[in-house]
Every structure is written in C-alpha cells, then in structure tokens.
Amino acid sequence: MWTSTRFQAVAKLLIAASLAVATLSGCKFSTDTNPTVSGQQTAPASVVGMVAGDDAIPHARVTITDSTGRSLSVNSDGAGSYVAPLGGMKAPLLIVANDPSGTTEDLYAVVAAFPSGSAPVVANVTRLTTSLVSLLTDSGNPADLMASGNLASLVSADAIGAAVSRLDASLSTASSSAQTGSGNVAEVPAARSETPAAEVSGQDNAQATNQPGVAGVVGGNAVSSLSAQIAQCLTDGAACAQLVDAQFLENGYTSFAAAHPALVASGTKMTSIETQKVFSRNGYQYAQISIGWVSTDGRTGSDITVVAQTRSGWVIVGNQM
C-alpha cells in the first residue's frame, strides 16, 4: 500500500516525464516558459513513453496528433512501452492511448514543444496526465483537444504550467490531510460550478433528493453503506441513475459507465469497497473510495471515484466535483 507522500513524489515525476515543459524542482513543479521550438535546432526524431492505468497497459493503441491535424498510430509493447517517429510533426502534440481490453478508459497526454537536441521526447500516458490534460479545456473533457484548432490554441507552456500548479496544489493538500489513506490517484480540481449545492447535487436541475446537508465527521470505512447500492448499480441502470449525481464528472467523463468501463461491464461483480480518504470542501463532506471488482473471465481490479454526503445518503460525483 502506497503512502500519500510516496504517491505525491511519484505522481510529480510522472507528470514531469510526460510534459515537455514540466520539470521537477525539489518537491515542487517548475515550468520552462521558454522551451525550444521545433525547427530552431535539431529536433527529436521520436517520442517514447509508458502507457499505464492501474498497471502498465500492453498493446495499447497510441495515437499522436500534431498541431496541423496530422496523426499517426503505434502500439505499445507487452510491457506498455511505446515508440513513435516524429518526422515532420509539429508541436504541440496530443497523445491518446486506447486499452484494447477495455479495462482502462482512454488516456491522454500532451507535449507543448520539442526540446532541442535529438534525444527522444518522453511522454508517459497515464490517468494522472489525463487529469492534467482535462484542466486545459473549459469543459474538463480532454477529448475536446481533438477539435479543430483547439490543440494549438489551448496547449502552451503557460497553460500547462498553470495546470501543473493546480494539480501540484491538490497533491500537496492530499499529502497533508490527516485522513489520507492510500492515495493512489490525484484529486482533480473542480471543472464546473463553485457553488457547493450545485457541485454535489446538481440543484440547477432541481434534484431535491440530492441536496447536501451539513456534513458530520466521518472516517474509517465510512461509506461502506454504499456497498449494496453500488452492487445493484452494476446490474440495474435505474439504480445507477439514483446513485450517480446528474453532474458527475471524472477525468473529463460525464458518464459513470464511460469513466469505469471495466467496473460496469456485463457480469462484473463488486468484491470490496474501501474509503481511501475523507475531505471537506466549502463545508461539504466527500470521500475518495476504491471499488474492487472481478470480471466474468476472472480478471480483478479496482476503480477509484469520489462520493459526496447528502441529506439522503452518499452519491457518486466523480473526481472533478
């Protein structure tokens, strides 16, 4: 089980290794605001990296798109590593990795500019880089960078530097939380309304049943009461509609099923539920939970999400609440 301190250090290294403009300085991120632009000196011939969700993803389809719309695809090897040529491609780049097994959602990374020299660009593609890329778009959906013109206009050294700072602040907060358990995923900063009632319940849609009350102090495995509800959700779409908040948002996904395809796959059964940390925001109580599962073919795994406490119980809101 990772400690939050160890996770924070590794998480920062993953981001730094995945973004050409992000460099690690001590325990904090720093950003090179004057990267060498491709074409001024010898440009890298390739981009290399690792594709990983909870674990390395073998044989992932990795698609790289440049600022002109040109794209190419390669597959990662059996250990999740990939190598792709960069001949003629122009930064910034958007990298999208697709898990052929469907266990992990699409993952994203970006490269804002090419460094000088011929050494390969290193761009790991992970859930953490996906979270960071989601901060570059207004909607919080990293897939929006695929739209014409968005890549060139939204991905820059300054934009990535700001996103890194936000994610760094979240990681630092998680590390210092007294109730942090095994933090193995970053809490992504909010990508929508700052109004607590709207954040938790979507009261803009008049869902009175999910209106939050004053949260009490919770700890330990406080949301174990969700076990039966989540188990039912895996087999009953109507049950999910009640359990998942209308404004659910996680790593850019607005659908719980899209964010957790392996968990909701036909025949998958929940095996455990664990509270990893409990935290408050604007007077409202949230918990990060890990949901263990086993598929029909015997594969096992765990998915992480965030729930919020309301007057009627807990609802799943996602990590961009």
Buried (B, 14 or more C-beta within 10 A) or exposed (E): EEEBBBBBBEBBEBBBBBBBBBEBEEEEBBBBEEBBBBEEEEBBEBBBBBBBBBEBBBBBBBBBBBBEEEBBEBBBBEEBBBEBEBEEBBBBBBBBBBBEEEBBBBBBBBBBBBBBEEEBBBBBBBBBBBBBBBBBBEEBBBBBBBEEEBBBEBBBBEBBBBBBBBBBEBBBEBBEBEBBBBBBBBBBBBBBBEEBBBBBBBBEEEBEEBBBEEBEEBEEBBBEEBBEBBBBBBEEEEBBEBBBBBBBBBBBBBBBBBBBBBBBBEEBEBEEBBBBBBBBBEEBBBBBBBBBBBBEEEEEBBBBBBBBBBEBBBBBBBBBB
